[in-house]
C-alpha cells in the first residue's frame, strides 16, 4: 500500500510542499488525457489515516474512487490539466502528457517545492525539482491521490462526449478504450471529433468514412 515515505524523506531535506502527479487516459482511442497534481497540507500518520484505503486508482472500485475523490478534494491542493485529442495528435501522447504535467503542477497555489511523478519521465521544461517513481501510484500516497483525481475527472467527461452525437459510440461504458464495442462502432460510424486520429485503429476508421 502507498504511504508517505517519499514525502517524509523530502521533508527531512526541508521541503514541505510536495505534490504527487499522475495521469489518466494515455491508452484510449478517444477523449482527453487528464493529469492531476495533489499536494496535501501535511504528511503525517494522522493524514495517512484519513486516506485509509487509498491506492492506485486501477485497483479500486468505482464507488471507492468516488468516495476518496471527495476526501482528497477536501484535504489537499489540487491542480488539473486536460488536453483534447487534437493536441494529443499534434504532440504525440507522451509529449502531451508531459506538457499537461507541467501545466497542472504550475497551477498549484502555493507552488510545490518538489514533484513526485508516476512513471519514468519528467517534463524537460519544468522549473520545479522532480522525481520520477516507477509504479509510484502504489508507493506514494500523493501520487495515488493524483491517480484518483485524474481518473475520476476523465471518467466524468466520457458521458458528456456521448451526448455530442446521435451515433452510439458508448464512450460512457468503455471510456474511450479499444474494446470490442468501441471498435465495432468505429467500423460502423467512422471516427468522431473525440477520437485520436494518430492512433492506428482510428486512422483506419477515418479511411472508411
C-alpha positions in Angstrom: 0.0 0.0 0.0 1.2 3.5 -0.7 2.4 5.7 2.2 4.2 9.0 2.9 7.8 7.5 2.8 8.9 9.6 -0.2 7.3 12.7 1.2 8.8 12.2 4.6 12.3 11.9 3.1 11.8 15.1 1.3 10.6 16.8 4.5 13.9 15.8 6.1 15.6 17.9 3.4 13.5 20.9 4.3 10.8 20.5 1.6 7.3 20.8 3.0 5.2 21.4 -0.2 5.3 18.2 -2.1 2.9 17.2 -4.8 2.1 13.9 -6.5 1.4 13.7 -10.2 -0.4 11.1 -12.2 -2.4 10.8 -15.4 -5.4 9.0 -16.8 -6.1 8.3 -20.4 -2.9 7.6 -22.3 -4.2 4.4 -23.8 -7.7 5.2 -25.0 -8.5 5.8 -28.7 -10.8 8.7 -27.8 -11.2 11.5 -25.2 -8.6 13.7 -23.4 -5.6 12.8 -21.4 -6.0 14.2 -17.9 -3.2 15.0 -15.5 -3.8 15.7 -11.8 -1.4 17.1 -9.1 -2.3 16.7 -5.4 -0.4 18.4 -2.6 -1.5 17.6 1.0 -1.2 20.1 3.8 0.8 17.5 5.9 2.4 14.1 5.5 1.9 12.6 8.9 0.2 9.5 10.4 -3.0 11.4 11.1 -3.3 12.5 7.4 -2.4 8.9 6.3 -5.2 7.5 8.5 -7.8 9.8 6.9 -6.7 8.4 3.5 -7.1 4.8 4.6 -7.8 2.6 1.6 -6.2 4.9 -0.9 -4.3 3.1 -3.6 -3.6 3.1 -7.4 -7.0 4.1 -8.9 -6.9 1.0 -11.2 -7.1 -1.2 -8.1 -10.2 0.4 -6.6 -13.9 0.1 -7.4 -15.7 3.0 -9.0 -17.6 3.6 -5.7 -14.4 3.6 -3.7 -12.8 6.0 -6.1 -15.7 8.4 -5.9 -15.6 8.5 -2.1 -11.9 9.0 -2.0 -12.2 11.8 -4.6 -14.3 13.8 -2.2 -11.9 13.1 0.7 -8.9 14.2 -1.3 -10.6 17.4 -2.7 -11.4 18.4 0.9 -7.9 17.8 2.2 -5.4 18.9 -0.5 -4.4 21.5 -3.1 -5.4 20.1 -6.5 -4.3 21.1 -10.0 -5.8 19.5 -13.2 -4.9 19.8 -16.8 -6.9 18.0 -19.6 -5.7 18.0 -23.2 -8.0 17.1 -26.1 -7.3 14.7 -28.9 -6.2 17.5 -31.3 -3.3 18.3 -29.1 -2.5 14.6 -28.5 -2.4 14.1 -32.2 -0.2 17.1 -32.7 2.3 16.4 -29.9 2.0 12.6 -29.5 0.7 11.1 -26.3 3.9 11.1 -24.3 4.7 14.8 -25.1 1.1 15.8 -24.5 1.1 14.1 -21.1 4.4 15.7 -20.0 3.1 19.1 -21.1 -0.1 18.5 -19.1 2.0 17.5 -16.1 3.9 20.8 -16.3 0.8 22.9 -16.6 -1.0 21.1 -13.8 1.9 21.4 -11.4 2.4 25.1 -12.2 -1.3 25.8 -11.5 -1.0 24.9 -7.8 -1.0 27.7 -5.3 1.1 27.6 -3.2 3.7 26.3 -5.6 5.2 22.9 -4.8 8.9 22.6 -3.7 9.2 19.1 -5.2 7.1 17.0 -7.5 6.7 13.2 -7.4 5.7 11.8 -10.8 4.3 8.4 -11.6 6.4 6.6 -14.2 9.8 7.2 -15.8 9.6 10.6 -17.4 9.9 14.2 -16.1 8.9 17.2 -18.1 12.1 18.8 -19.5 11.0 22.4 -19.1 9.6 22.3 -15.6 11.4 24.6 -13.2 10.4 22.7 -10.0 12.7 19.8 -8.8 11.0 16.5 -9.6 11.5 12.8 -9.1 10.0 10.0 -11.4 8.9 6.9 -9.5 8.1 3.7 -11.4 4.7 2.4 -10.1 4.6 5.5 -7.9 0.8 5.2 -7.6 1.3 2.1 -5.5 4.1 3.7 -3.4 3.3 7.3 -2.7 0.0 8.5 -1.2 0.4 11.8 -3.0 0.7 10.1 -6.4 -2.1 7.6 -5.6 -4.3 10.6 -4.7 -3.4 12.2 -8.1 -4.4 9.0 -9.9 -7.8 9.1 -8.2 -8.4 12.7 -9.2 -7.3 12.2 -12.8 -9.3 9.0 -13.2 -12.5 10.5 -11.8 -12.2 13.7 -13.8 -11.6 11.8 -17.1 -14.3 9.3 -16.5 -16.8 12.1 -15.8 -16.1 13.5 -19.3 -17.0 10.4 -21.2 -20.8 10.5 -20.7 -20.6 14.2 -21.9 -18.8 13.0 -25.1 -21.6 10.6 -25.8 -24.1 13.5 -25.8 -22.4 15.1 -28.7 -23.7 12.5 -31.2 -26.8 10.7 -32.3 -24.4 7.9 -33.2 -23.8 5.4 -30.5 -20.1 5.2 -29.5 -20.8 4.2 -25.9 -18.0 6.4 -24.5 -19.6 6.3 -21.1 -19.2 2.5 -21.0 -15.7 1.9 -22.4 -14.2 5.4 -21.5 -12.6 5.5 -25.0 -10.6 2.3 -24.7 -10.3 0.0 -27.7 -13.0 -2.5 -26.6 -14.9 -4.7 -29.0 -17.9 -2.5 -28.7 -15.8 0.6 -29.5 -14.0 -0.9 -32.4 -17.3 -2.1 -33.9 -18.7 1.5 -33.5 -15.6 2.9 -35.2 -16.1 0.4 -38.1 -19.8 1.3 -38.4 -19.7 5.1 -37.9 -16.2 6.2 -38.6 -14.3 8.4 -36.2 -15.7 11.4 -34.3 -14.2 14.7 -33.2 -13.4 13.0 -29.8 -11.1 10.4 -31.4 -7.3 10.4 -31.7 -6.5 10.2 -35.3 -2.8 9.4 -34.6 -3.9 6.1 -33.2 -3.9 3.2 -35.7 -7.4 1.9 -35.2 -8.8 5.4 -35.6 -6.7 6.2 -38.6 -8.0 3.1 -40.2 -11.6 4.0 -39.4 -11.2 7.5 -40.8 -10.4 6.0 -44.2 -13.8 4.2 -44.1 -15.8 7.4 -43.6 
